[in-house]
Every structure is written in C-alpha cells, then in structure tokens.
Amino acid sequence: MSTLLVIQAHPHIENSLSLTVGEQFVKSYRQAHPDDKVIIRDLYAKKGVPPLNDVTMEAWRKQKFEEPMTDKETALLKRHEEWLDEFINADKYVFINPMYNHFLPAEMKQYLDLTAVAHKTFKYTSNGSVGLLHNKKALHIQAAGSEYHKGGTWGTIKFLIKKALHIKSNQSCALMDLGDMYLTNMMKFYGINDVEKLFIEGADAHRDQRQQILDAALAQAKSMAKDF
C-alpha cells in the first residue's frame, strides 16, 4: 500500500479549474488504487501552514540549547514536526495550485520552506546538497489564465529568439512559469526526480474555450491517475 499526499494551495472558491481537475485526479486515483491511502493537506484550512516566524526561530534556538520552551513554542514545533513527518512518510505527492503572477501561492511557498529541513529531506555534503527522499514521485496540477507550456521546447526557443532580436510579442512560454520551475527544482533538491505535470491553461485568454480546456484537463487527469 502506498500513501498519496495531496497538497492543495487554493482559496475555497467555486468553479476553480485546478481544484476541479485535482478532485477528478483523486477520484480516479482512488478507483485505480483502492488499497492506497490518500491524505488531503489543505494549505488554506483555518490554521494554515505552520509559520516560520520569530516564535519558530526562538523555539528552535531553545530546542538546540535544551532551554525550556513556552506552551506556544512547544505547540508550534509539534505542528512543524507533524507536517514534516507526513510529507516524508508519503510515497507520492500531488501539488494543486493556481498560478499567481508567474509563481506559486504564498501558502505553497511556505509549505516548501517548512519541508526543506536539513538531515530530513536533504543533507549537506562536501560535493553539495543531496536529496534524501528516494523512490518517490510527484505531480504538479496548475491552472493559469494564459498559455505557458502549449508551445513546448520550440515555443520557448521562439520566445528567446524574439527577445534576442527585440521583437515585440505578447507570447508567453514555460520560462515565465517560475512557480513550476521552483517546485520542480525543490522536488529534485529533495531527491524526487520523477515529476509529472498537468497544466490547465488559457481559460482566461480564450474564455469561449473554457469548457473545452477543462474537459481536456479532466480527461488527462483520469488517464494519469491510473498509472501514477
């Protein structure tokens, strides 16, 4: 039995493309893998992601030097440990989010900061950092109003050529999706090299095609869930 951890970073709204596709993926995954455990981690839940703030830093300092901590500090570190253990113990990950200004929602960035812990998800060596999470896989489901990945590698090449020749263009490309690049790099930093992508793009740029775009993504989610 494997454990699938679904990390959901999206406000609780209706008609969300990324949430709709994410829900379809989870539904299809449960049907294809009935013995697996599925955990939904909602980063927009009431308590939110355990913070990295002044209280956290002071609690870590006290923990390091074995000094007594306040109840607030103890409770905060307990939440940190619970969330980190949940991440480490999972076998598969699904990250669901909308693109916010070419990046991830702040809650997703905070979650990745929380899970980037030396000697837990990576370690330092004389040859650089090495990931500690092996034989795991991840999927990134992301919705964006414009199109960034449709052109593939050739689309990126055309984008760079136009930039180099100072040709004006409203074209977007994968290089402008800083959030997906960051998430993918963090997974590899942890040792997770198997990272799949499911992008729902262009629904705002092409409003008349919104349903077709959603339908195509739902079909892709069903297909990907079978072998994930």
PyMOL commands that set and color helices and strands:
alter all, ss='L'
color gray80, all
select helices_A, chain A and resi 17-32+54-64+71-89+106-115+152-164+174-176+178-190+207-227
alter helices_A, ss='H'
color red, helices_A
select strands_A, chain A and resi 3-8+37-42+92-98+122-125+128-131+137-144+194-201
alter strands_A, ss='S'
color yellow, strands_A
deselect
rebuild
show_as cartoon
